[in-house]
Amino acid sequence: MLTLPQLPTERPLAERVARVLARALAALLAVAALVTLPSGVARAVARVLGTALAVVACVALAAGTARAVTVSPTALYITSRNPSALLTLINTGSRPEEIELSIAFGYPVSDTAGVLRVDIVDSAPTGEPSLTSYLRIFPRRLVLQPGQRQVVRVMVAMPAGAANGEYWGRVLVKSRGGEPPIEQSQGNVRMQLALETTLATAVFFQKGDVKTGISIPAAEARRMGDSVQFTLDLKRENNAAFLGRIRAELVNASGATVAEVEDVAAVYRSVRRRFMLRTGSPLPPGAYTVRYLVDTERPDLPSQGPIKAEAVRGTVGVH
């Protein structure tokens, strides 16, 4: 199982995170070799291990500007009437990229603190509306030269007797070779690490009547120093994922907005989201309220894809 650290927005991870992590790992390996492997034989073993650890997978959810390969669109919506869609891959770098596409399953989940993650697995647990057995990708392997683009066709071969509803999957786009290897040397120990980047594109297949909606089982706002911590539990309704946004405003006793936050939301079953509303200055004493809105506005997704639903509004007092 591969676990992707999931930003609340499901947008690109921080620029150059992959290279920073790889450099840090290389430095740690070099220090460990010097401290625990002082003999010549042990150093030779360390060199072998360094070769074995030549590839470090640095995973991301979407293409950032620092990555050579970009993938568009960020999500695919396929229906039983039109059971295929196109992904466009573009190599914006200056070196060739080896591309491998694969199929997986996973969606955002959260822990009790509201931290999101996506557990990527080859096959879904029993009872999940998985597409992994029905997705087809052409081509699966290719090499993108600098400046080249390639269209990839994604198809769904869904059995005719499948139940109505929405089915989920992921297309993983792995790229390697575009970045020069990172080299670390310490004494006689020399290690070389190559970067492999994985981009995960969500795929939705809609058959028959599909609807979505959102409910808020619980909401809490707690003052923490000069900020307010706002926690929202979200539960998807009906038979399709809820893709939208969350807006929250911190309002003082006179009705003025003193802080606000906006983020996108992806609720496949249920998640907890937690935000910090910060004013940038000490928060004066007094009564405060958090006013929130959850709707299906997602300008970052294809306009014909996400299912619309009625917006949910609410308020919660700060304590």
N, C-alpha and C positions, 0 to 999 in steps of 0.2 A: 504494500500500500504506500502510496505517495501522498504526503500531506502538504498542501500549499498554504503558506501563511496568507491569510485572506485579509486584505485591507477592507474596511467597511464599505468603501465605494465600489469594490470590484474593478477598480481602475488600475493603470500601470503602477507597478512597484517603483520604489525610489531609483533614480538613475544610478547606474553603475554599481548597484548592490552586489551583483554577482561577482564582479572583479574584486571588490573589497573583501568579500567573504573568502574568496579563493586565496587572496594574498595573506589574509590572516591565518588561514589553515596551513598554508605553506610555511609561514614563519613558525607556527606552533610545532609542526613536524620537524623542522630543522632544530629547534631548541630541544625537543624531546630526544632527537638523535644524539646531540652533544652531551646531554645530561645523563642519559641512561645507557648509551652505547659507546663507551670510551675506547674499546679495543678496535684493532683494524678489521677483524672478522665481523664484529658487530656493525661497523661502518659500512662494510660491503653489503650486509643484510639490509641496512637502512637504504642503500642505493637501490636494491632490488624492490624493496617496499615502495620507494618513491616512484619507480617505474610502474608498479602495479596500481598505484593510486594516481595515474596520470590524468584520468578524466574525473572531474568533479561536476556533478549536475547541479546547476544553479537554476532554480525553477521560478517562473513568473506567470501571472495570469493573463497579461495583455502586453502588447508590444509598446515599449517605451522608446523615447527618441534616441536613447543611447544604444539600442539594439539595431543590428544590421537588418534583420528580417522583420517586416511588419505584416500583420494579418488583418484582412478586412472582409466582411464586417466583424464586429465584436461578438455577435450572436447570430445563429441561423434559425429561421423559422420555416418549417416544412409542413405541408398539409397532405392529407390523403388525396386531394385533387391534383396537387403538384408535388410529387414525392421526391424532389431533388432541389438542390441549391448550390451556389457557387461560392468558394472561398478564393480570395486573391492574395497571393504571397508576393512580396516585393523585397528584393535585396537592395537596400539603400547604402550598403557598405562598399568598401573598396576591395574586398576579398571574396572568393567563391564560398558559398555556403552549402553544406550537405544537409538535405532536409529529409526527415522521416516523419510520416504521419501515422497516428495510431488512434484507437478508439478506447474510451474509458467512461467511467460513471462517477459522479460526485456532485454535491451541491453544498452551499454554505450552511454550516451549523455553528452553534455558539455554546460557550460554557456559561456558568452562573455569573461570571463577571462581564459578560457581553463581548468576549473576545471571539472573533470569527475565524473559522478555518474551513478549508475544503479538503476532505479526504478523498483522494482519487484512487479508484480500484478498477481492476480489469473487468470484473463482473459484479453486478449489484446484488445486495442482499435480497432474500426472498420477500416478495410483496412490493418491491419498488417498481415504479413504471419505467423500466429501463429500456433504452434503445440499443444497448451494446450488441445484442444478437442480430439486429436488423440494419445497422448502419453499414454502408459500403463507401469506400473512398477511392477515387481514381485521379491521378496516380498516388501511390503510397510512398515512393522514394524518388528523389530528384536532386539535381544540383543546380543552384541558382547562381548565375554569374553576376558580377557587380552591375547594378542597374536593371537587371532582368526581372520580369514579372511572370508569374505562372498562375493559371486558373486551375483550381482543383474542384472536381465535382463530388458533392456529398449526396448520397442517395439513401432512401429508407425503403427497405423491402419488408413492409409490415404484412403479416398474415391477414387474409380477408376477414377472418372471424375474430380479430382482436377487439377488445372492448373499446367503446368510445372514451375519449379523455386525452390528456396530454402526457407524452412520454419524453424522458430526458436522457441526454447523453453528453459526451464531451469529445471533441476532436483535439488531440494533442499534436502540436507542431514542434518537433525537436529540430534544432539547428546547431550545427557545429562547424568549426573551421574558419569562421569569419574573423575571429579575434586571434592574434598571435598568442602562443602559449606563455603562461606566466612561469618564470624560472626563479628558483631560490637556491642559493648555495650557502653552505656553512661548513667551512673546513673542507673535508673530503666528501661531504654529503651534498649531492646535487639533485634537486627535484624539479620536475616539469609538470605543470598542471594545465590542461586544456579545458576550455569552458564549453559547456553544452547548455543551451537555453531552451526551456520548454514553455510554449504558450498554449493556454487552454481556452478553447472556444466552446461556448455552450451551444447545444443543439436542442431545439424543441420541435417535437412532432405532434401535430394536433389532428385528432380524428373525431369527427362528429361534433356534438355540442360540447363546447368547452367554455367554462366560466371561471372567474377568479373573484376574490374579495379578501378583505382583511378585517380582523377583529383585534381589539386591544384588551387582553385579559387583565393586565396590570400596568400601572404607570406610577413612578415615584420620582420626586425631586428633593434632593437633600443638599443643604448648604455645606460647603467644604472650604473653609477659609474665605478667600476672595472669589470663589467660583461656586457654581451650582452643578451638582452631578445629576443628570437626568437619565433615568432608566425606563425603557419601554419594552414590554413583552408583546410580540407580534405573532399572530396565528393566521395562517392562510385558510380561507374558506373556499368551498366548491372544489373543482377537480383540476385546476391549473395553477402554476406558480404565479405568485404576485410579484411583479417587477415594477418598482416605482421609486418614490423618494420620501424622505422624512424631513420636515422643516419644524424647528422649535425656536421659540422666542422666550426670553426671560423678561417679564414685565413687572415693573414696580407698582407701588400702591396707587400712583397717579395715572397708571395706564400707559406709561412710556416704555418702549422697548429699550433695554439696556444691554442686551447680548442676544445673539442668534446663531444658529448653526443649521446647515443643510447638508444632507447626504443622500446617496441612493440606497435603495433597499431591495434585497432579493430574498423573498420568503417562500421557500419550497414547501416547508411544513410549519415549523415554528422557530423563531429565533429571539434572543434577547439582544437589544441594542443599548449601548451606554455612551453618553456624550457628556462633555464638560462645557458648560456655558460660562465663558470668561469675559469679563468686562474690560480687562487690561488695566484696571486700577482697583483700589480697595472698594469692596461692596458696602455701601452705607447700610446701617441698620434699617429694619422695616420689613413690611410684608411683601413677598414676591410670589409670582405665579408663573408657571411654564405653560405656554400656549403652543399646541402642536397640531400639525397637519400631516397626514399620510395619504398620498394619492398615487396615481399611475403615470405621472409625467416623467418620461425618461428620454430626453433628447439625444442621449448617447447610443440608443438602440434603434434599429431599423423601424421606420414609422408603421410599416404594415405588420409588425410582429407582436409586440406585447399586448395582452388582452386588457382592455379598459375595465375599470371598476369604480364604484362610488367612493369618493374620498371620505376619510374618517377624520374628524376634528375632535379635540378635547382640551381640557385644562387640568392642571394638577397644582396644588399649593406646595410651596417650598417649606420644608421643616428642618 
